[in-house]
Amino acid sequence: MHVQMISILGGRGRAAPDLVDRVDLDMGEVTSIVGPTGSGKTTLINDIELFADGDTPSGRRVLFDGAAAPSEYRDDPSCNPVALITQHTTFLSDLPVGVFLETHARVRGGAEEVDSLVRETLSFANELTGEPIVRDVRMTELSGGQTRALLVADAAVICSTPVVLLDEVENAGIHRARALALLRRYRKLFVFVTHDPHIALMSDSRIVMREGRMVDFIRTSAAERELAARVGRVDDVLAALRDRLRDGHHLDGTELGGL
């Protein structure tokens, strides 16, 4: 499945047209969708997932390498170039994690390297969550954070889809900055719906949503990348504070350092 670029052609918000006529997103990039709650962020990623062609409420069109999605994208799940990881991750399957990943790897055509794909996926997932995931635990026994970590890793390592959409990954209880750094190893297009300033500033670009419409498309500047590093240090301090609280430590008021 060879997709080099997706394009989003503007449509309309709740009461007015999009202010952005066209957004081009290249393979290998990370893009964030930002905006207040209710601003239309999830609607936009739904447009991408549904291969919108003027047939969704927004009236937007999504092009793959300059053309509308071919019929096989809709009709054949194995040809679908988009994976969506939502905030809702309830599993109907009670398979052990290892069996689930092995099955997915075989379905995706990686039968010759199933074991290595499963090992890589578990290693990736366990870098994102503080609670280790083992092969023998059942999918339905995973915590919310473990589930999201596993699905992010599965989308990056096993899934052959070139476009991965992630809806508010910061709510998953996983290490967001580490996730983004690891994802960059894979040449896919990652689109984050996020309220997290660190994720937004670490991205290559961001689409700004307001009142259901795209109001701006911003390429991350050098100054913003420097700011991202500073925000990351603040995040690290807060993460350490969170871990101390979880571990039952008494705090003495010095934990925030010079912040």
N, C-alpha and C positions, 0 to 999 in steps of 0.2 A: 504494500500500500504506500504509494509515493505521493505525498502532498507536501508542497513546498511553501504554500502560503494560503491563509484564509482571509477573506475580505468581508467586512460587514458593511452593507449599504444602508444608509439611514432611512428610517421610517418615521414613526411618530410616538410621542409619549401620551400621557392621559389627556392633555388639552392642546398640545402644540407639537409641531414636527421636531425631530432631532435637530440639534444645532451642528452636529457632525455628519457630513454627507457620506464619508467613507473612512473606514479604518482598515489598514492592511497589517496583518500579523504574520511574521515570518517564522518558519520552523526553527527550533532551537531557542526561541525567545520565551521569556516569562512576562506575562501581562497581568496586571491587577485591575479589577473592576471595583471602584470605590464610590461611596455616596451614602447619605443617611439611610436609616431603616425605611423601607417603603419607597425607595427612589427608583426601583426597577432593575436592580442588579441581577436578581434571580431570573427575571423575565428575559434579560439579555442572554444569559448562558443557556436558558431554555431555547431561545431562538437558534443558537449555535447547535445545540443538541438535536433540534428538530429539522435542521437544514432549511431554515425559513426561506421561503421563496415568494414573499408577499402574501403568504397564506396564514400568518399568525396575527394576533391582535395588534402587534406593533407595526405590521406592514413592512418589516425589514427583510432584506435578502442577504443570505450568506453564500458566498462563492468559494469554491475550492479551486485554487490555481486559475482564477478568473472565470470559472464556469459554474453554473448551478449544479447541485449534487446529482450525480447519475442515479437512476432508479435502483440500482443494486445496493446503494448505500442504505436505502429504506427497506428493501425487500430481503436482503441477505445479511443477517447479523454478523457473519464472518467478514463482511466487507465494510462494516460500519467503521469510519475513521475516528469516531469520537467516543471517549469514555467519560462519564460523569460520576463524580463522587459527591454525594449529597450529604446533608447533615443527618439524614435518616438511614441507619445502617442495620436494620433488623434482618437477621438471617432466618430463612425457612429451613436451610440445610443444617443437619446436626453432624456433619462430617468432621473428622479431625482436621486440624489446620493443614497438616501435611498432605492428606488425601485431597482436600479441596484445591490446594495449589498444584499438586500433580495432575489432577483432572483438567484444570484450566490450562496448564502447560501443554498437555496432549491435544486439547481442543484447538489451541492456538498454533499447533503444528510444530511444537518443539520437542517431539518425542525422543529425539536422539540425545537431548541434553536436559531431560526433566530434572534429574537430581541436582545439577549445578544451578538451574534456574530457581528451584525451591530453596536451596541454600542461600543464594544471593538475595532472594526476596525476603527470607527470614532475617538475614543479617541487616538488610536495609531497614526493615520494620523495627528491629530491636535497637537501632540507633535513634529512633524517633520517640520511643516510649520507655519510661522508667521501669515498667513492669514487663519482664521478658515474656515473649511468646514462644512456646515450644510446639513441636510438630504434633504431639499426641493430644493436646488440649482440643476440645470440640469448639467449633465456630460459635455456637450459641453460648459458650461460657466466657467468651472474651469480653472485657470491659469496653466501654465506648471508645476510649483512647486507643486501646489495642486494636480494635476493629478498624478505626480510621487509619492507623499507622499501617496495618496490613494491607488495606485497600490501596493506599497511596503507593506502597511498595509494589504491590501486584500490578498496578497500572503502569508503573515505570519499567519494571523488569520483565514481566511475562506478557502483558497486554501489547499487542502489535499496533494498537491505535496510535496514530501520530499526534492526535489532539487530546489533551486531558484537561477536563474542567473540574475545579475543586471549589466547593461551596463552603465558605467560612471555616477553613481548616483550623483557624486559631481556637475554635470552640472544642477541638477534639482532645485537648490535653496532651498534645504532642509537641516536640521541639520544632517550632516553625522555621527558624533560621536554618537549622540543620537540615530540615526537610527540603528547603529550597536549594541549599547548596548541593545536596545529594541529587536532586532532580536535574540539576544542570548538567550532570554527567551524561544524560540521555538526550539524544537529539529529537526532542518532541516540542510541541507548542503547549505550554502550560498556561492556563488562565485561572487566576484566583479571584473569587469573590471574597472581599476582605474588608474588615474594619480596622485591621492591625497596621499601624503606621510603618512598622519595621518591614513587613512583607511588601507593602506598597512601595517603599523607598528602595528595596532590594530588587524590585522588578525592573525590567527594561523599559516598560511604559505602563501607563494607566489610563483607563477609560473612566471619565467622571460622569456619574449619573445623577439626575435630579428631576423630580416630578415625572418619572417614567421615561425620560428621554436622555440620550447621549448629549451632554453639553460641552464636553472637551475631550481631547486626546492629547496626552502629555508624554513626551519622551523624557526619561529620567536624566537629569543633568549631573555634571560632575560634582557640583556643590551638594546635590541631594544624595549622591553616593557617599560623600564624606559624612553627611548627616546620618545616613543609615548606619554607618559604623559606630557613631556615638549613641544612637538609639539602641543598637545591639548591646553595647556595654550596660546601658540602663536595664535592658531586658535580662541580661545575665545576673545582675545584682538582684532583681526581683525574683528570678527563678531560684537563686540560692536561698533567698528569704522564704520563699514558698516551701522549699524542701526542708528547711529547718523547722518550720511550723508543722509540716506533715510528720516529721520524725519526732515531734514532741519536745523540742528544745525550748527552754526559756530564753527570751530575747532580752538584750541589755540596752537597746536603743542605738547601738553603733552599726547595725547591720547595713544601713544604707550608705555608709561611708561618706563621701563628699557630695552625694547627689542633692 
